Amino acid sequence: MSTMNALGEGDIQTIAPEMPAMFDGMKLAAVATVLYIIVRCLNLKSPTAPPDVTYQDTPLNRFVIKFCPILSKEYIPPLLWGKSGHLQTALYGKMGRVSAPTPFGVRKYLPMQDGATATFDLFEPQGDHQTGDDITMVICPGIGNHSEKHYIRTFVDHSQKQGYRCAVLNHLGALPNIELTSPRMFTYGCTWEFAAMVGYIRKAFAQTVLVVVGFSLGGNIVCKFLGESQANQEKVICCISICQGYSALRAQETFLQWDQCRRIYNFLMADNMKKIILSHRRSLFGSNSTKIEEADLSKLYTATSIMQIDDNIMRKFHGHDSLKEYYEKESCVQYIYNVNVPLLLVNSSDDPLVHPSLLTIPRTLAEKKQNVIFALTQHGGHLGFFEGAVLFPQPLTWMDKVIVSYANSICQWEKNKPVCQRTQRGRQLHSCHPQTLGKT
């Protein structure tokens, strides 16, 4: 007799009802596993908190913290995905911003000594500044970016409405419709084009004071620019740097690591750099090029990391003998201690591009220098900082608000000073006492 025949009718009826229950349990376990993965990947259990702010207890810093309340309030990202640094970074990378405005500006062309042509876009304010002063934001975007990027357009529109004139550098070679006029494009820390833009603004608007703003790679450039010479700090009342890495030499090692998918980001950035370089192939690899050879082009095609592109292409624009030398001389970490104007450095703990070990640089700087405030948010990713209730982010980000709020507080601090103590040409002219005002 077969096994099935050996089983009685009652036994079969006993087993059958247990099968659906077992499958229901498996479905429940699968759903629980998926939910667990979602909660872990989206960091849904991570609490929101105010930025971790490092600064010395000085009258200026106390004033800034009081009149820039966003630095001491909770940053609340969108509930469902905003606590993931990867999704914040991806949304910034893919969309830039939501419902980005289109501010009207005028493009300026500046011939450089080596034959290159720097360009920047100039946007006039849409009203008076709260202090009544003429103030210009000189802005340096992130790697391969320009004034037409959505996050730049959003920030410029917000700043214009707050009474700021804005000048936005277009990185050399970044604009798709502007041809290079020399065999050179932007690099990690070349300040020549930014210096040319600042020089133009100082001459064209003699009464204006400057607020310097840099995003990511742009943060490195502006801090390096200010630290290269005390003269570069003339008429600058403050500087704000967002999501920069401070030291390319130290960062290169972290970009080869797989944690936080950094190696994947490295590959994606390298692919974008390839496209920019190849779009200017004729200018960079043509007969007029003396530094970049056709052999370098073959190495470019096979490059899978930013470091390979920097070693084979980028360092040669300025004649650096090695990648180490290039990264050392192009990083702001060698210059930032020379910056004496008020300086706000902002980073995010979940930025997948900036390794946590690099954040010891701004924290140490804020501990040692009275003019520096370092704000570290728990969430925000790389240049994300989106805000919103549950799913859909708001057009204006926390990043946009904190820059303008900090700049407003510094402008108000300058306005409240006695006339003879106000910052002129990057330094205090002379000291005075309130009772002597009007007697000089």
C-alpha positions in Angstrom: 0.0 0.0 0.0 1.4 3.4 -0.9 2.1 6.1 1.6 -0.8 8.2 0.5 -3.1 5.3 0.8 -1.8 4.7 4.3 -2.9 8.1 5.4 -6.4 8.3 6.6 -8.9 10.9 5.4 -8.8 12.6 8.8 -5.0 13.0 8.6 -5.2 14.8 5.2 -7.8 17.2 6.5 -5.5 17.9 9.5 -2.5 18.8 7.3 -4.3 20.9 4.6 -5.4 23.8 6.8 -1.8 24.2 8.1 -0.4 25.0 4.6 -2.0 28.4 4.0 -1.0 29.4 7.5 2.6 28.6 6.7 2.5 30.6 3.5 0.9 33.6 5.3 3.8 33.4 7.8 6.4 33.5 5.0 4.6 36.5 3.4 4.6 38.3 6.7 8.3 37.6 7.3 9.1 38.8 3.8 7.1 42.0 4.3 8.8 42.5 7.7 12.3 42.0 6.1 11.5 44.6 3.3 10.2 47.1 5.9 13.3 46.6 8.0 15.6 47.2 5.0 13.6 50.3 4.1 13.8 51.7 7.6 17.5 51.0 7.7 18.3 52.4 4.3 16.2 55.5 4.7 17.3 56.0 8.3 13.7 56.5 9.3 14.6 56.0 13.0 17.3 58.7 12.9 16.1 61.7 15.0 16.2 65.2 13.7 18.3 67.8 15.5 19.8 71.3 15.2 23.2 71.5 13.6 26.2 70.8 15.7 27.8 74.2 15.8 31.4 74.8 16.8 32.7 78.3 17.5 34.5 80.4 20.0 32.6 82.6 22.5 33.1 86.1 21.0 30.7 89.1 20.7 30.5 88.5 16.9 29.7 84.8 17.2 27.1 85.4 19.9 25.5 88.0 17.7 25.4 85.7 14.7 23.9 82.8 16.7 21.2 85.2 18.0 20.3 86.8 14.7 20.8 83.7 12.6 18.4 81.4 14.5 18.4 78.8 11.7 21.8 77.6 13.1 20.2 76.7 16.4 16.9 75.3 15.2 16.1 71.7 14.1 16.7 71.0 10.4 13.8 68.8 9.4 14.2 66.9 6.1 11.2 65.3 4.3 10.0 62.4 6.5 10.0 59.5 4.1 13.4 59.9 2.3 15.1 63.1 3.6 17.1 61.2 6.3 19.0 59.3 3.6 22.1 61.1 2.5 22.2 59.1 -0.7 18.6 60.1 -1.7 19.3 63.8 -0.8 22.4 63.7 -2.9 20.8 61.8 -5.8 17.8 64.2 -5.9 20.2 67.2 -6.0 22.3 65.5 -8.7 19.3 64.5 -10.8 16.9 67.5 -10.3 19.0 70.2 -8.7 15.9 71.8 -7.2 12.1 71.6 -7.4 10.3 74.2 -9.5 13.6 76.2 -10.0 13.0 79.8 -11.0 14.7 81.5 -13.9 16.3 84.7 -12.7 17.3 87.3 -15.4 21.0 88.1 -15.6 23.6 89.4 -18.0 26.6 87.3 -19.1 30.0 89.0 -18.8 33.2 87.8 -20.7 36.6 88.4 -19.2 39.8 87.8 -21.3 42.6 86.1 -19.2 46.3 86.6 -19.7 46.8 83.0 -21.0 44.2 83.4 -23.7 41.3 81.8 -21.8 38.0 83.6 -21.5 36.3 83.6 -18.1 32.5 84.1 -18.0 30.1 85.0 -15.2 26.5 86.0 -14.9 25.4 89.1 -13.1 22.0 89.4 -11.4 20.8 92.7 -10.0 18.8 92.8 -6.7 15.0 92.8 -6.7 14.7 95.2 -3.9 16.7 97.0 -1.2 18.8 95.1 1.4 17.5 95.3 4.9 20.5 97.4 5.9 20.1 99.7 2.9 23.7 98.9 1.8 25.0 97.8 -1.6 26.0 94.2 -1.1 27.1 91.7 -3.8 27.3 88.0 -3.4 30.2 86.5 -5.5 29.3 82.9 -6.0 31.4 79.9 -7.0 29.4 76.7 -8.0 30.4 73.1 -7.5 32.4 70.9 -9.9 31.6 71.4 -13.5 28.7 73.7 -12.6 27.5 77.1 -13.7 24.8 79.8 -13.3 22.2 77.7 -15.2 22.1 74.9 -12.7 18.9 74.6 -10.9 20.3 74.8 -7.4 22.2 78.0 -8.4 19.1 79.5 -10.0 17.1 78.8 -6.8 19.7 80.4 -4.6 20.2 83.4 -6.8 16.5 84.1 -6.9 16.2 83.9 -3.1 19.2 86.2 -2.6 17.9 88.7 -5.2 14.7 89.0 -3.3 16.6 89.7 -0.1 18.4 92.6 -1.7 21.6 91.1 -2.9 23.3 91.5 -6.2 24.7 88.2 -7.4 27.7 87.4 -9.6 28.0 83.7 -10.5 31.1 82.2 -12.0 30.7 79.8 -14.8 33.6 77.3 -14.4 35.9 77.4 -17.4 34.6 74.8 -19.8 31.4 74.0 -17.9 28.9 75.8 -20.1 28.0 73.6 -23.0 27.5 76.4 -25.5 30.7 78.3 -24.7 33.9 77.2 -26.5 37.3 77.3 -24.7 39.6 79.9 -26.1 42.8 78.3 -24.7 43.9 74.7 -23.9 42.8 75.0 -20.3 39.7 74.3 -18.2 38.7 74.6 -14.6 40.6 72.7 -11.9 40.0 71.8 -8.3 41.6 74.9 -6.9 42.5 77.4 -9.7 41.4 80.8 -8.5 42.2 82.8 -11.6 38.7 83.1 -13.0 37.1 83.8 -9.6 39.7 86.5 -9.0 38.9 88.1 -12.3 35.2 88.1 -11.5 35.8 89.7 -8.1 38.1 92.3 -9.6 35.4 93.2 -12.1 32.8 93.6 -9.4 35.0 95.8 -7.3 35.7 98.2 -10.2 32.1 98.2 -11.6 30.5 98.8 -8.2 32.9 100.8 -6.1 30.5 101.2 -3.2 29.6 97.5 -2.8 30.9 95.1 -0.2 31.2 91.4 -0.9 29.7 88.2 0.5 31.7 85.3 -0.8 29.8 82.0 -1.3 31.2 78.6 -2.5 29.4 75.3 -3.1 31.4 72.0 -2.8 34.5 72.4 -5.1 33.5 76.1 -5.2 33.9 76.3 -1.4 37.5 75.1 -1.8 38.2 77.7 -4.5 36.8 80.7 -2.5 38.5 79.8 0.7 41.8 79.3 -1.2 41.3 82.6 -3.0 40.8 84.5 0.2 43.7 82.8 1.9 46.2 83.4 -0.9 46.5 87.1 -0.2 45.3 89.6 2.3 44.4 91.9 -0.6 41.9 89.3 -1.8 39.9 90.0 1.4 39.5 93.7 0.7 35.8 94.8 0.9 34.8 91.2 1.8 32.6 91.1 4.9 32.1 87.3 5.2 32.5 84.0 3.4 30.2 80.9 3.4 31.4 77.5 2.2 28.9 74.6 1.8 29.8 70.9 1.5 33.5 71.2 0.6 36.1 68.6 1.3 39.0 70.9 2.4 41.9 68.6 1.3 41.9 66.8 -2.0 45.1 64.9 -0.9 43.3 63.3 2.0 40.0 62.9 0.1 41.5 60.8 -2.7 42.1 57.8 -0.4 38.5 57.9 0.8 37.2 58.0 -2.8 38.6 54.5 -3.5 36.6 53.0 -0.6 33.3 51.2 -1.0 31.6 52.4 2.2 28.8 54.8 1.6 29.1 53.8 -2.1 31.9 56.3 -2.4 33.6 54.3 -5.1 30.4 54.4 -7.2 30.1 58.2 -6.8 33.8 58.5 -7.8 33.0 56.6 -11.0 29.9 58.7 -11.8 31.8 62.0 -11.3 34.7 60.7 -13.5 32.2 59.9 -16.2 30.7 63.4 -16.0 34.2 64.9 -16.2 35.0 62.8 -19.2 32.0 64.2 -21.0 33.0 67.8 -20.2 36.6 67.3 -21.3 35.6 65.5 -24.5 33.2 68.3 -25.4 36.3 70.5 -25.6 38.5 67.9 -27.3 39.5 70.3 -30.2 40.7 73.0 -27.8 42.4 70.8 -25.3 44.0 68.2 -27.6 44.4 70.2 -30.8 47.6 71.5 -32.4 47.6 74.6 -30.1 47.8 72.5 -27.0 51.3 72.3 -25.5 50.5 70.5 -22.2 47.9 67.9 -23.2 48.9 65.3 -25.7 46.9 62.8 -27.8 48.3 60.0 -25.7 46.5 61.5 -22.7 43.3 61.1 -24.6 43.6 57.4 -24.7 44.1 57.3 -20.9 41.1 59.5 -20.5 38.8 56.9 -22.3 39.9 54.1 -19.9 39.8 56.2 -16.7 37.3 55.0 -14.0 38.1 57.5 -11.2 38.5 61.2 -10.7 42.1 60.6 -9.6 43.0 59.0 -12.9 41.6 61.9 -14.8 43.3 64.4 -12.5 46.6 62.6 -13.0 46.4 62.3 -16.7 44.7 65.6 -17.6 43.8 68.1 -14.9 47.2 68.6 -13.2 48.9 69.3 -16.5 46.9 72.5 -17.1 49.1 74.1 -14.5 52.2 72.1 -15.0 52.2 70.0 -11.7 54.7 67.2 -11.7 52.6 64.7 -9.8 49.1 64.1 -8.5 50.3 64.6 -4.9 51.7 68.0 -5.8 48.6 69.0 -7.7 46.3 68.1 -4.8 48.5 69.8 -2.2 48.7 73.1 -4.0 45.1 73.1 -5.1 43.5 72.5 -1.7 42.4 75.3 0.5 43.6 73.5 3.7 47.0 75.2 3.1 45.4 78.7 2.9 42.3 78.7 5.0 44.1 79.7 8.2 45.0 83.0 6.5 41.3 83.9 6.1 40.4 86.6 8.7 36.9 87.7 7.6 33.9 86.0 9.3 33.7 82.5 7.9 30.9 80.0 8.0 31.7 76.4 7.1 28.7 74.0 6.6 28.8 70.2 6.1 26.5 67.3 6.5 27.3 64.1 8.5 25.6 61.9 5.9 27.3 63.5 2.9 28.4 60.4 0.9 31.2 62.4 -0.9 32.9 64.0 2.1 34.4 61.4 4.5 33.9 62.1 8.2 37.7 62.2 8.7 37.9 65.4 6.6 35.6 67.2 9.0 38.3 67.5 11.6 39.7 70.3 9.5 36.8 72.8 9.8 36.2 71.7 13.4 39.8 72.4 14.4 39.7 75.7 12.5 36.6 76.8 14.4 38.2 75.9 17.7 41.4 77.9 17.0 40.1 80.9 15.1 37.6 83.4 16.4 36.2 84.4 13.0 35.1 80.8 12.1 31.8 79.0 12.8 31.5 75.3 11.7 28.0 73.9 11.4 27.5 70.2 10.9 24.0 68.9 10.2 22.9 65.4 10.8 21.1 65.1 7.5 21.3 66.8 4.1 23.6 64.7 1.9 25.8 66.6 -0.6 24.2 69.9 -1.5 20.7 68.5 -0.8 19.4 70.0 2.5 15.8 69.6 1.2 13.0 70.5 3.5 9.4 69.3 3.4 6.6 67.6 5.4 6.4 64.0 4.2 7.2 63.2 0.6 7.5 66.4 -1.6 10.4 68.8 -0.9 9.9 72.6 -0.9 11.5 74.7 -3.7 13.7 76.5 -1.1 16.2 74.5 0.9 17.7 74.8 4.3 21.0 75.5 2.6 19.6 78.5 0.7 18.1 79.9 3.9 21.2 79.5 6.1 23.5 81.3 3.7 21.2 84.3 3.4 20.4 84.3 7.1 24.1 84.2 8.1 25.0 86.9 5.5 22.1 89.1 6.9 23.5 88.8 10.4 27.0 89.8 9.4 25.6 92.7 7.4 23.7 93.8 10.4 26.7 93.4 12.7 28.7 95.7 10.3 25.8 98.2 10.2 25.7 98.4 14.0 29.4 99.2 14.3 30.6 102.8 14.7 31.5 104.2 11.3 35.3 104.2 12.1 35.2 100.5 13.1 33.5 99.2 10.0 35.4 96.8 7.8 37.0 98.5 4.9 39.4 96.9 2.5 39.4 93.7 4.5 40.6 95.3 7.8 39.6 97.7 10.5 40.7 101.2 9.7 41.3 102.3 13.3 39.7 102.0 16.7 37.5 104.6 18.3 35.1 105.1 21.1 31.4 106.0 20.8 32.0 109.4 22.3 34.5 110.3 19.6 32.1 109.7 16.7 31.6 112.8 14.6 34.8 114.4 15.9 37.2 113.0 13.3 
